[in-house]
Amino acid sequence: MIATRLIGGLGNQMFQYAAARALADRLGTELVLDIRAFGTYKLHAFGLVRFSIRARLAAPEELTRWPLWMSRPCRLAQRLGVVTRWYSEPSFGYDRAWPSLKDGLIVNGYFQSEHYFADIADSLRHDFVPLAALTTKNAGIAGFARNSESVAIHVRRGDYVTNPNTLLTHGVCSSDYYEKAVALMHERLTRPRFFVFTNDMDWARENLKLGDDAVFVSGNENSPEVDIHLMAQCRHYIIANSTFSWWGAWLNPGRDKLVVAPERWFANGLVADDLVPGDWIRL
């Protein structure tokens, strides 16, 4: 059995699931989800239950194998090369020791790199299909996106603006970034049609110059998995420095897709080279 500790927003949870799912598949073992952290974490709720994932919640008696007090001493032991029942991501970036991990672990980290799970990409694209059927409106948007030269644009503001700690860590993508990315799409594509996904619709409408035929997708505030799914139906992407739109772009298997991502992912200087795939365009 492999267990994964979940925390953060939906995009972060998807990374944590994807890495652990790939590890469990390689080992031929079961994957269970540890959601204890959401008992005190108030920024986001556990959201993977809305997808068709191949995992179940860990039972309380199973979690006794990994009491929370063990986390810190096991992290220290790991740094000394001692094998324990806990694995903690040692740093931001792909850990080359990951493929050598054995069964019976609980894994803890963000695992924000496709290197952890690229070999099960097709399976993950099935796992991350929403369980609930799309509404008539959203089904129409999905069909429109699939049958046009669609470009999904994600504008992430919200807590990136209002939460001082989050702002210092991530920062926000400027209107200049979006202007340059939109110009690039016009250069590369014949008739791009822009689909906007955002948690700040007023800012997006005021600052994005997209033409009268842009589609501003709204109404899914309580169903973030639907917006990720709709983004994945588009053909090309202008993403924010957000794992939410990262997944929208990555879930599209198209080989000819254009994905524009910000050159500076973190405001605090953390390097994101393992996070952004090498064939994506950095601006």
N, C-alpha and C positions, 0 to 999 in steps of 0.2 A: 504493500500500500504506500502511495505517495500522498501527502497532504500539502496543501498550499494555503498560506495565510493571506487573506484578502483584505485590502484597505484602499481608500482613495475613491475617485470617481469611476464611472463606467469604463472609460478608456484604460485606466490603470488596472482595473479588475480583469479586463480582457487580456492584457499582457501577462498578468500573473497566472491566469488560467492557461493561456496558450503555452507558456514555457513548461508549466507542470504537466499539461496534457501530453506534450511531446515527450517529456521525460518518462511519464507513466507508460506511454505507448512503446517506447524503446525497451523498457524493462518488462513489458507484458504484465503490468499490474494495475490495480484499481486506483482511481484518483478520487480523493475526497476534499471537500472545501471547509476550511476553518474560518468561520465568520465571527469569532469572538470579539474582534476589534470593533465591530460595528455597535457593540453594546454601549460604548462610550464615545464613538466617533460620530459627530453630528453634522459634518459638512456634506456628506453624501450617504446614500443608502446602498445596501447590497442590491445589485442590479442584474447579475448574471442569470438569475432565475427567469428572466424574460426571454432568454435565448434557448436554443435547442442543444444545450451543452451535454456532454457525456461525462457527468460527474454528479455526485450527490453530496449533501451536507454531512459532515462528520458527526457521528453520534457522540454525546457527552462522554460515554465510557471509552470511546476510541481516543478522545483528546487527552485522556489521563496519561497516555504514553508520552505526551509532549506538554507537561505543565509549563505555564507561562514563565515561572521563575527561572526555568532552565535557559531561556533565550540568551540572556547576557553572558553567563559563564560559558555557554556553548560557543558563542561568537568569539570569545577570547581564546577558547581552546582551538577553534578552527584556524585562527591566525597562527597558532603554534604548530599546525599540521596534525592536530588530534582529530580523529573521526568521531563524530557524535551523532545523535538522532536529529539534530537541528542543522540545517544548512542556511546560512545567511549570505546574501549577495555581498561580496567583499567590497565592491566599488561600483560606481555607475559606469556601465560598459560591459560588453560580453565577457563572461568568465570562461576561459578556455578549459577550466577543470570541470565544467558542467557535464560533458559527455561521460565522464568517469564516475558520476554519482551512482550510488546503489539504492536498492529498495529499502523501505522502512523509514524514510526521511520525512520531515516536515520542512518545506522550503519557504524562505522568507525574503522578500525583496520586490523590486519593481520590474526587473527583467525586460527593460525597454530596448529590445533589439530583436529583429527578425532572425538573427543567427540562432536564437534559442529554439525556434519552431518552424523555420522555413521548410524543413523536410516533411511537414504534415500540413502544408498550406491548403491543399484541397479539402482535407478533413475539417480544418478550422473554418473554412468558408461555409461549410454546411452547419457547423456548430453555432456560428454566429448569425443564423437566420432567426428573426423574431418568431416566437411561438404563436402570437396572436395574428390573425389575418389582418391585412391592411384595410383601412377604411376605403370607401369609394374614392374619396379625394386623394389619399396617398397612393392608391393604386394607379390613379390617373397620372400623378406626378412621376411615379416610377416608369410608367410606359412612355411618357413624354421624354424623360431623361434618356432612356435606352434608345430611342429612335430619333435623336437629334445630336448635334455636335455639342453635347452638354458639358459644361464646366461647373463643378461644384465649388463654391467659395464658402469657407468657414471663417466667421469672425468670432473670436472668443474674447469676451470682455467679462462682465459679471464680476466674479470673485477675483479675477485677474486685475481688476481696477479697484474694487472696494476693500479687499483684504490686504493690508499693508505688507504682511509677510509674503503672501503669494505674489504681489506686485514686485517685491524685491527679488524674488526667486525667478519668476518667469518674465515679467514685463509684458507688454502688449505689442502686437504688430501694428505699425503705423499705417496711415492712409497712403503714404508714399510707397510702402511695400505692396499694398494691394494695387495701386495705380501701375507700378512697374510690372506686376504679375499679369494684370489684365492686358496690358500692352503686349506682353510676350505671347499671350494666347491669341490675340488678334494677328500677330505676325505669323504664328505657326499654323493656325486653323483658318478655314475658309469662312465659316459662318458660326462662330461660337455662340452658344446660348447659355447664359449664366443662371445658376440656381444657388440662391443664397441661404445659408444656414447660420443662425446666430442666436445668441442670448441677449443681444442688444439691437433690436430691429430699428429703433430710431437712429442710432449711430450709423448703422449700415445703409439705411436709405439716404441719409444726409451726406455720407462721405464716399460711397462707392458710385462711380460714374459708369454705369453699365448699359444704358439705353433703355428704351421703354418696354422692351420685351423680356427683361429680366424677371425671373420667378423668385419671389421671396417666400420661402417655405415657413409656414407657421402652423400652430395648433398642436404641436407634439411636445410641448413643454414637460408633460408628465410621462412621456414615452420616448426617452432619448435613444433607445435602441432602434426606433423607427427612423429617426433622422440619420443614424449611422447607416442603416440599410438603404435609405433613399440616396445618400451620398454615394454608396457603392454602386448604384445603378447608373450613375453618371459616367462619362467617358474620360474626363480629365479633371484636374484638381488644382485649386489654390488653397492650401491648408494654412491654419494658424499654428503657432507653437503649442499645440495641444494634442494629446494622445487621442482625443475624441475624433478629430478630423484625420489624424494619422491612420486610424482604423478604417474610416470611410474610404480613403484612398487605397490602402493596402488590400482591402477585401475585393476590390475590382481586379480580376485576373488578367485583364487585357494587356497584351504586350506592347501595344502602341500608345498606351495612355501617357499623357504628360502630367507630371506632378511637380508643382512648385511649392517649395517649403522655405521658411525663413532661414537665412544663413546663421543668424544668432538665435538659437532656440531658448537659451536661458539668459536672463539678465545678469545673473551672478557670475557668469563666465564659465560655467560647467560645460565641458565639451560634449557634443551630442553626435559625434561621428558614427558610433555604432547604432544610434537610434534612427538616423535618416538613411534609407537605402541609397546605395551609390549611384543608381540611375535616376534619382530624383534631382530636380534642378534647385539649387540653393540661391536665393536672392537676399 
